């Protein structure tokens, strides 16, 4: 007799197991653990992408990125300040730029203290 596969939503019926990864044990009726060989999870993977990334290294990377971002924000603030002094830019833009500089410096100080606190 030939076995007929019922297809629902593009998938074969659940009674027909996948030939590679979902083989059932005839004694227990459970599927085998061979699916881990075909679909490795992050914790079961043979290699981890960043094995040397510690919390201190991550804090240093964040600190370096924040220093670069703070430099750009301060340069923008100076440009806005010069534009306000020449009456080219409205004064409210100076307040917005000042808030950005304050926020950037606050996060920079946080990352510096966080980096120094790591052992």
Secondary structure, 3 states (H helix, E strand, C coil): CCCCCCEECCEECCCCCCCCCCCECCCCCCECCCHHHHCCCCCCCCCCCCCCCCHHHHHHHHHHHHHHHHHHHHHHHHHHHHHHHCCCCCHHHHHHHHHHHHHHHHHHHHHHHHHHHCC
